[in-house]
Amino acid sequence: MPQTASELPQGLSEEGTTRARVAELTALRQRVRSGPDEKATAAQRAKGKLTARERLDLLFDPGTFTETEALRRHRATGFGLEAKRPHTDGVITGWGLVDGRTVFAYAHDFRVFGGALGEAHAQKIHKVMDLAETAGAPIVGLCDGAGARIQEGVTALAGYGGIFQRNVRNSGVIPQISVIMGPCAGGAAYSPALTDFVFMVRGTSQMFITGPDVVQAVTGEQITHEALGGADVHAATSGVASFAYDDEESCLEDVRHLLSFLPSNNRELPPVQPAGDPADRRTEALTDLVPAEPGQAYDVTKVIAEIADHGEWFEVHERWAPNVICALARLDGRVVGIVANQPARLAGVLDIDSSEKAARFVGFCDAFNIPLVTLVDVPGFLPGVGQEHGGVIRRGAKLLYAYCNATVPRVQLILRKAYGGAYIVMDSRSIGADLSLAWPINEIAVMGAEAAANVVFRREIAASPDPDTTRKERIAEYRRELMHPYYAAERGLVDDVIDPAETRSVLIRALAMLGDKHAPLPSRKHGNQPQ
């Protein structure tokens, strides 16, 4: 049914030449791009936040963003909605280029309905997500909204359901990134949780299912928005946020940086960049960087920096579960995912959080054709009642499942010690690593020599007239017989023992050899992962 004159957008006449209509279209587009009045923009800036369009300008290469459905308006009635029908309906959607590669995005505009999601708003997001799937390109959600639009009732809730369904359908198909740049509460928080990476900004972004007022009403606990669901909480405590930043500019800069490591979809390989760092570069510093004494701490990130191109790498979940490092880097220009025990934190043990962190990272790398390099220096799983009651068995099984399920090239490098079940879980040959390498200071065993001797020779030690001397002798015997650096290599569980100074070149050659790896999985609908 044609619009009446009173329903036409402001300034648009019923008649006119094509040239006049084009002029009217240009004016309308300009008004849409300008957005709400200056008061709404000033309020946004007063909170230390950029506008939705300013954020998109930072995300995309200059002049490349193409907007979709800019003229969309809601059709809801009641509660005064029929008198307020702004264009875009509070979300800007479209695509553009990031370093010359196509990326799709949607950005909530908090200045319009507080960024709240209604039916039309949701349909715009559904459409851009479908376009990203069809085009086989990443999608970035810039979240700054007040949740479901209450005035639209259940249709708003159904809109979230459509987003969640698409998040799951596209999981492992195209990279999905959520950037929290304001409130993200209630059901809205589940979409970022379903995506691959979550970025947050300190002081302005919060995520929670129930806000401080509800928490206080139900539990009596008093807490601020930031303390309940701020960037630091989710980056260090809950593990919901992969990255946290002090400002939106640096946040969006790193979103672009992350995209530079990722393929556009699961049918492509990650982008290759000119290395400019010799593949045969010796890593002499590694000879002295890792102490031979198993109990002495060191920072494994220095090992990563030595082997990566130009010493550059991009860590995921830096502050959560820091006893394991998960990072993206390049070796000879090609992207790799690195999982490494961190002896500088909790002696590098595996526990509940580090197992879940590494499992999700391994699964992501496998989904998007990113080879895995696992640097092992692990004394075992963290003992304790809290860990056992917290489900360390099923959480640790997640990491085991992720590695066993991975079909990308997988290279294990044992830097120093690898004890017990943690050795197996950290991508050992027995669970499918393509190659297992080790340094000459490696110790692979069920447990450390001291603990092993106390178990195996406990009766002899107890009966000895000089228990201390006997214990030392048996420790030395156990280490000599079962823990020498070549024990696993002699049995084919380690493919080679290498000079630490050759680590970079050996890894590059190994990954080049595995470049065309094909490892089909059994026919099945899907596995049943440990929960």
C-alpha positions in Angstrom: 0.0 0.0 0.0 1.6 3.4 -1.0 2.5 5.9 1.7 0.4 9.0 2.1 2.1 12.4 2.1 2.0 12.5 5.9 3.8 9.2 6.1 6.7 10.1 3.8 10.1 10.8 5.3 10.6 14.4 6.3 11.4 16.6 3.2 10.3 14.1 0.6 7.6 15.3 -1.8 5.0 13.1 -3.6 6.2 14.2 -7.1 9.4 15.2 -8.7 11.9 14.5 -11.4 14.4 11.7 -11.0 17.1 14.3 -10.3 15.0 15.8 -7.5 14.3 12.4 -6.0 18.0 11.6 -6.0 18.7 14.9 -4.2 16.0 14.0 -1.7 17.6 10.5 -1.3 21.0 12.1 -0.7 19.5 14.4 2.0 17.7 11.5 3.6 20.9 9.4 3.7 22.8 12.3 5.3 20.1 12.7 8.0 20.3 8.9 8.7 24.1 9.0 8.9 24.0 12.0 11.2 21.8 10.0 13.6 19.9 11.4 16.6 20.2 14.9 17.8 23.4 16.3 19.3 22.0 15.8 22.8 22.1 12.1 22.4 25.5 12.2 20.9 26.8 14.4 23.7 25.4 11.9 26.3 27.3 9.1 24.5 30.5 11.0 24.6 30.0 12.0 28.3 30.2 8.3 29.1 33.6 8.1 27.3 32.1 6.2 24.4 32.3 6.6 20.6 29.3 6.5 18.4 28.4 3.4 16.4 29.6 4.9 13.2 32.8 6.2 14.7 33.5 2.6 15.8 32.8 1.2 12.4 35.2 3.8 10.9 37.9 2.5 13.2 37.2 -1.1 12.4 37.2 -0.9 8.6 39.7 0.3 6.1 38.8 4.0 5.3 35.9 4.4 2.9 35.1 0.7 2.5 32.1 0.2 4.7 28.8 -0.5 2.9 25.7 -0.1 5.0 22.6 -2.4 4.6 19.1 -1.5 5.5 19.9 2.0 6.7 16.3 3.1 6.0 14.8 0.3 8.0 12.2 1.3 10.6 10.1 -0.7 13.1 6.4 -1.4 12.6 5.5 -1.8 16.3 2.7 0.0 17.9 1.7 0.8 21.5 3.5 2.5 24.4 4.2 5.4 22.1 6.3 3.5 19.7 4.2 4.4 16.7 5.2 8.0 17.2 8.9 7.2 17.3 10.2 5.4 14.2 13.9 6.4 13.6 15.8 5.0 10.7 18.3 2.1 11.3 16.1 1.1 14.4 19.2 1.3 16.6 21.6 -0.9 14.8 24.0 -0.3 11.8 24.8 -3.3 9.7 26.9 -3.9 6.6 30.3 -5.0 5.3 33.7 -3.5 4.5 37.3 -4.3 4.2 39.9 -5.0 7.0 43.4 -5.0 5.5 41.7 -5.6 2.2 39.7 -8.6 3.2 35.9 -8.6 3.5 34.4 -8.5 7.0 30.8 -8.1 8.1 29.6 -6.2 11.1 26.7 -4.9 13.1 27.0 -2.0 15.6 24.3 -1.2 18.2 23.6 2.6 18.3 22.9 3.4 22.0 21.5 6.8 21.0 18.5 5.1 19.4 16.2 3.3 21.9 19.3 2.7 24.0 20.5 0.2 21.5 17.6 -2.1 22.6 16.7 -5.0 20.3 13.3 -5.1 18.7 11.9 -7.1 15.8 13.2 -4.9 13.0 16.5 -4.5 14.8 16.9 -8.2 15.1 16.0 -8.9 11.5 18.8 -6.6 10.4 21.3 -8.5 12.4 19.9 -11.8 11.2 20.3 -10.7 7.6 23.9 -9.5 8.0 24.8 -12.7 9.8 23.2 -14.7 6.9 25.2 -12.6 4.4 28.4 -13.3 6.3 27.7 -17.0 6.2 26.8 -16.9 2.5 29.9 -14.8 1.6 32.2 -16.9 3.9 33.5 -13.9 5.8 34.1 -13.1 9.5 31.4 -11.1 11.4 32.1 -8.6 14.2 29.4 -7.5 16.6 29.9 -4.1 18.3 27.6 -4.5 21.3 26.2 -1.5 23.1 22.6 -2.1 23.9 20.1 -2.2 26.7 18.8 -5.7 26.0 15.4 -6.6 24.6 13.0 -3.8 23.7 10.5 -4.2 26.5 7.7 -2.4 24.6 7.8 -5.1 21.8 7.5 -8.1 24.2 8.0 -11.6 23.0 9.0 -10.6 19.4 12.1 -9.0 20.8 13.0 -12.2 22.7 12.4 -14.2 19.5 14.8 -11.9 17.8 17.6 -12.9 20.2 16.7 -16.5 19.6 17.4 -16.0 15.9 20.8 -14.5 16.7 21.7 -17.4 19.0 20.7 -19.9 16.4 22.9 -18.3 13.8 25.8 -18.0 16.2 25.7 -21.8 16.7 25.2 -22.6 13.0 28.2 -20.5 12.0 30.4 -21.8 14.8 33.5 -23.2 13.2 32.3 -22.0 9.8 33.2 -18.3 9.9 35.1 -16.4 12.7 32.7 -14.6 15.0 34.0 -11.8 17.2 32.1 -9.8 19.9 33.2 -6.4 21.0 31.4 -5.2 24.1 31.4 -1.4 24.2 28.6 -0.7 26.6 26.0 -2.7 28.5 25.3 -6.3 27.5 22.8 -7.8 30.0 20.4 -10.6 30.3 19.8 -12.8 27.3 21.9 -10.5 25.2 25.0 -11.7 26.9 24.6 -15.2 25.5 25.4 -14.2 21.9 28.9 -13.0 22.8 29.4 -16.2 24.9 28.7 -18.2 21.7 31.2 -16.4 19.6 34.9 -17.2 19.2 36.4 -14.1 20.9 35.1 -11.4 23.3 36.7 -8.0 23.6 35.8 -5.6 26.4 36.7 -2.0 27.4 37.4 -1.0 31.0 34.9 1.4 32.6 32.3 1.4 29.9 31.4 -2.2 29.1 29.7 -4.7 31.3 28.2 -8.1 30.8 26.0 -10.0 33.3 22.8 -12.1 33.3 21.2 -10.3 36.3 22.3 -6.7 37.2 23.3 -5.3 40.6 19.8 -4.4 41.6 18.5 -7.9 41.1 21.5 -9.4 42.8 20.9 -7.2 45.8 17.2 -8.0 45.9 17.7 -11.7 45.7 20.9 -12.3 47.6 21.4 -9.1 49.6 24.8 -8.6 48.0 25.7 -5.1 47.1 28.0 -4.7 44.1 28.6 -2.2 41.3 28.1 -2.8 37.6 31.8 -2.8 37.0 32.6 -5.1 39.9 29.9 -7.5 38.8 30.5 -7.7 35.1 33.3 -5.3 34.0 36.1 -6.0 31.7 38.7 -6.9 34.3 36.3 -9.3 36.0 35.6 -11.2 32.8 39.2 -11.0 31.6 40.8 -12.3 34.9 38.1 -14.1 36.9 35.3 -15.6 34.8 37.2 -16.0 31.5 34.3 -14.6 29.5 36.5 -11.9 27.9 39.4 -12.9 25.7 40.8 -9.3 25.8 40.4 -6.1 27.9 41.5 -2.6 27.0 41.6 0.9 28.4 39.9 2.6 25.4 37.9 1.8 22.4 40.5 2.9 19.9 43.1 0.3 21.1 40.4 -2.3 21.4 39.3 -2.0 17.8 42.9 -1.8 16.6 43.5 -5.3 18.2 40.3 -6.6 16.6 41.8 -5.7 13.3 45.1 -7.4 14.4 43.3 -10.6 15.4 41.5 -10.7 12.1 44.9 -10.6 10.3 45.7 -14.1 11.8 42.4 -15.7 10.8 41.1 -17.2 7.6 37.8 -15.8 6.3 36.1 -19.2 6.8 36.8 -22.9 7.5 37.5 -23.7 3.9 40.5 -21.4 3.7 44.0 -21.4 5.2 45.0 -18.5 7.4 46.6 -15.6 5.5 50.3 -15.8 4.8 52.5 -12.8 5.2 56.1 -12.3 4.0 58.2 -13.4 6.9 61.3 -11.2 6.7 62.7 -13.4 9.4 65.0 -16.3 8.2 63.5 -19.7 8.6 66.9 -21.1 9.6 67.5 -18.5 12.2 69.2 -20.1 15.2 67.7 -19.5 18.6 70.8 -19.6 20.7 69.2 -17.8 23.6 67.0 -20.9 24.3 70.1 -22.9 25.3 70.3 -21.0 28.5 66.8 -19.7 28.9 65.2 -22.8 30.4 66.9 -24.1 33.5 67.8 -27.8 33.6 66.5 -28.0 37.2 62.9 -29.2 36.9 61.6 -27.1 39.8 63.1 -23.8 38.8 60.7 -21.2 37.3 61.1 -19.3 34.1 58.9 -17.3 31.7 57.8 -19.5 28.7 56.7 -16.4 26.8 60.4 -15.7 26.2 60.6 -19.1 24.5 57.7 -18.1 22.3 59.3 -14.8 21.4 62.5 -16.5 20.4 60.8 -18.9 17.9 58.1 -16.6 16.5 58.7 -14.4 13.4 60.3 -11.1 14.7 59.4 -12.2 18.3 55.8 -11.2 17.7 52.8 -13.1 19.0 49.2 -12.4 20.1 48.1 -13.9 23.4 44.4 -14.9 24.0 43.1 -14.8 27.6 46.3 -13.3 28.9 44.9 -12.7 32.5 42.7 -15.8 32.9 44.3 -19.1 33.8 47.8 -17.7 33.2 49.4 -21.1 34.0 48.9 -22.0 30.4 49.6 -19.7 27.5 47.4 -19.6 24.3 48.7 -17.5 21.5 48.7 -16.9 17.8 52.0 -16.3 16.1 53.7 -16.8 12.7 56.5 -19.1 11.8 58.0 -18.3 8.4 55.0 -16.1 7.7 52.4 -18.9 8.4 50.0 -18.7 11.3 50.3 -21.2 14.1 48.4 -21.6 17.4 50.7 -22.1 20.4 49.7 -23.8 23.6 52.4 -23.7 26.3 52.6 -24.5 30.0 53.8 -21.4 32.0 56.2 -22.4 34.8 56.2 -18.9 36.1 52.6 -19.3 37.2 51.5 -22.2 39.5 54.6 -24.0 38.2 52.8 -24.6 34.9 50.4 -27.1 36.3 47.1 -27.9 34.5 43.9 -27.2 36.5 40.2 -26.6 35.8 40.5 -23.1 34.2 43.7 -23.7 32.2 42.3 -27.0 30.8 39.1 -25.2 29.6 41.1 -22.3 28.3 43.4 -24.5 26.3 40.6 -26.8 25.1 38.6 -24.0 23.6 41.7 -22.5 21.9 42.7 -25.9 20.4 39.2 -26.4 19.2 39.2 -22.9 17.5 42.5 -23.5 15.8 41.3 -26.9 14.5 38.1 -25.4 13.2 40.0 -22.8 11.2 42.9 -24.7 9.9 45.5 -23.3 12.2 48.4 -25.7 12.9 49.2 -26.3 16.6 52.5 -26.2 18.4 52.4 -27.4 22.0 55.3 -26.4 24.3 55.3 -28.8 27.3 56.8 -28.2 30.7 54.2 -29.6 33.1 54.5 -31.2 36.5 50.9 -32.6 36.4 47.4 -31.6 37.4 46.9 -29.3 40.4 46.0 -31.5 43.4 43.4 -30.5 45.9 39.9 -31.0 47.2 38.7 -27.8 45.4 40.0 -29.1 42.1 38.5 -32.6 42.5 35.1 -31.3 43.6 35.2 -28.6 41.0 35.3 -31.3 38.3 39.0 -31.3 37.2 38.4 -34.8 35.7 35.8 -33.6 33.2 37.4 -30.2 32.7 40.8 -31.9 32.0 39.0 -34.3 29.7 37.9 -31.3 27.6 41.5 -30.6 26.7 42.1 -34.2 26.0 39.0 -34.4 23.7 40.0 -31.2 21.9 43.5 -32.5 21.0 42.3 -36.0 20.1 39.6 -34.5 17.8 42.0 -32.0 16.1 43.0 -32.9 12.5 45.3 -29.9 11.8 49.1 -30.4 11.9 50.2 -30.9 15.5 53.7 -30.7 16.8 54.6 -31.3 20.4 57.9 -30.0 21.9 58.9 -31.1 25.4 61.0 -28.3 26.8 61.8 -29.9 30.1 59.5 -32.0 32.3 56.4 -33.8 31.4 54.8 -35.9 34.2 51.8 -38.1 34.5 48.5 -37.6 32.9 49.3 -34.0 32.1 52.0 -35.3 29.7 49.5 -37.3 27.8 46.9 -34.5 27.7 49.5 -32.0 26.3 49.3 -33.5 22.8 51.6 -36.5 23.2 52.2 -38.9 20.4 49.9 -41.4 22.1 46.9 -39.1 21.4 47.7 -38.2 17.9 50.5 -35.6 17.7 52.1 -35.8 14.3 55.5 -35.2 15.7 56.9 -35.1 19.2 60.2 -33.4 19.7 62.2 -32.8 22.9 65.1 -30.8 24.2 68.1 -32.7 25.8 66.9 -31.7 29.3 63.6 -33.4 28.9 62.2 -35.7 31.7 59.1 -37.7 30.8 57.8 -39.9 33.5 54.7 -40.9 35.6 56.0 -38.5 38.2 59.1 -36.7 39.4 62.1 -38.9 40.5 61.8 -38.0 44.2 58.1 -38.8 44.4 58.6 -42.0 42.3 61.4 -43.3 44.5 59.4 -42.6 47.6 56.6 -44.9 46.3 58.6 -47.6 44.5 61.3 -48.0 47.2 59.3 -46.9 50.3 59.9 -50.2 52.2 63.6 -50.3 51.4 64.0 -46.7 52.5 62.1 -47.3 55.7 64.1 -50.4 56.6 67.5 -48.8 55.8 69.8 -47.8 58.6 70.5 -44.6 56.6 67.2 -43.7 55.0 68.4 -40.4 53.6 71.4 -41.9 51.8 69.2 -44.8 50.5 66.6 -42.4 49.2 69.2 -40.3 47.3 70.6 -43.5 45.8 67.2 -44.7 44.7 66.2 -41.3 43.3 69.4 -41.3 41.2 68.7 -44.9 40.1 65.2 -44.1 39.0 66.3 -41.0 37.1 69.1 -42.9 35.5 67.0 -45.8 34.4 63.6 -44.2 33.4 64.1 -40.5 33.1 67.1 -39.9 31.0 66.5 -37.6 28.0 66.5 -40.4 25.4 64.3 -42.9 27.2 61.1 -41.9 25.3 63.0 -41.5 22.0 64.3 -45.0 22.3 60.7 -46.2 22.5 59.4 -44.1 19.6 57.3 -41.8 21.8 59.6 -38.9 20.9 60.6 -38.5 17.3 63.8 -36.6 17.9 65.8 -34.8 20.6 66.9 -31.5 19.2 69.4 -28.7 20.0 67.3 -25.8 21.5 69.2 -23.5 19.2 67.6 -25.2 16.2 64.0 -25.1 17.6 62.7 -22.5 15.2 64.1 -24.1 12.0 63.0 -27.6 13.1 59.4 -26.4 13.8 59.2 -24.6 10.5 60.4 -27.7 8.5 58.0 -29.9 10.4 55.0 -27.7 9.8 56.0 -27.3 6.1 56.0 -31.1 5.8 52.6 -31.3 7.4 51.1 -28.6 5.2 48.9 -30.9 3.2 47.9 -33.1 6.1 44.6 -34.9 5.6 43.2 -36.8 8.6 39.5 -37.7 8.1 37.4 -38.4 11.1 34.8 -41.2 11.4 31.4 -40.5 10.0 29.2 -39.1 12.7 26.8 -36.4 13.4 29.0 -34.9 16.1 30.9 -36.1 19.2 29.7 -35.8 22.8 32.2 -33.5 24.4 32.9 -33.7 28.1 30.9 -31.0 29.9 
